[in-house]
Amino acid sequence: MVTKERRPTKTATLQFRVNPGIRDEAERVFADCGLTMSEAFHAFLKQSINVGGLPFLLVSDAKAILKRQAEERLFSALEVGEASARRDGWVSSDDMEREFGVAP
C-alpha cells in the first residue's frame, strides 16, 4: 500500500483571551516596531524555540541580570578586539578616518 505524504499546513489559528487594555497597548508597541500582533506573536514563538524556553526573564531582578549579561558580552567583545590589535597591530585614528572617508 502506498501512503500519501502529509504536508504541514501553512498556518494554524490560535485563540486566547487577553485583557483588551493589554491587547491595545501591545498592539501599539508592536506597531511602533512595524509588526502586527500576529507577526509579533510568531516572533515570540520562534524565539522561544531558539532559546528553549521563554525569551525573557521572569524574576524580580531581571534588570540586574540583563545588565550583567550585557556587560559580560561587552567585555568579551573588547577582549577579542584588544587581542586582535595586539596580534595585528593597532590602527591609528588618522588611519581610520582615511579608511572610512571621515574628515576630522
N, C-alpha and C positions, 0 to 999 in steps of 0.2 A: 504494500500500500504506500502510495506517495503522499506525504503530508505537505501542505502548503505552508511556506514560511510566513509567520505573522510579523508584520511591521508595526513598530510602536506608533501610536497616534502622535500627531504633531503637537497637539496641545491637550491639556486637561483643565477642567473647570474646578476651581476651589471656591467654596463658600464658607465664610466665617462671620461672626458677629463682632462688631467693634463699636465703641462709643463714637457717635457722629462727630463730636468735637475733636477727638483724637484723629479720626479719619481726615477731617478737613485740614487740620494743622499739618498732618503728614503729607497730604496732597500738595500743600503749598511748599513745604520743604523740598519734596521731590521735584515739583515743577521748577523751583529755583535751580535745581541740578539738571534740568532738561529731561526729566523722567516722568513717565506716568506711574500710577500706583502699581500697575501690573509689571512694568519694567523694573521698578524698584524691588518689588517682592521677588521677582525672578533673580535679580542680582543677590538679594539676601539668601535665597535658597542655594544658588551656585557657590557663594562664599562660604556658607555653612558646610557644604560638601567639601570645598577646598581645604578648610581648616579642621574638618572632622568634628564640628561642634558649632556652638554659637559664635558668630564672628565678632563678638564684643564681650566684655567682662560684666558679670552680674554680681559685683561685690561693692561694698561701701567705699573701698579705697581704690576704685578703678582709675581715677585720675592720677594718683601717685604711681600706680603700677605702669600705666601707659607712658607717663613721663620718664620713668626709669628705663623702660624698654626703648624709648626713642633716644635717650641719652646713650644707651649701650650701642645702638645701631650707629649713632653719630660718631662716637669714639672709635668704634671698629672701622668705620669708613676713613676716619682721619688717620688711623694707624696704617691702613693699607696705602693711603696717599703718601704718608711720610716714608714708608718703606720703599715705595716706588721712586720717590725723589732721591732717597739715599742711594738706591741702586742705579738709577738712570740719570741722576743729576737734577739739580734744582733749576727751575725756569724763572728768569727774572721778570719783573712786572713790565719792563720795556719790551721783552720778547713776546709776552702775552698780548700786549697792546698791538704790536705789529702783526702777530698771527691772526688776531680777531678784528683787525682794522679799527681799533678804538684809539682815538686821539686823546691824549691827556689834556 
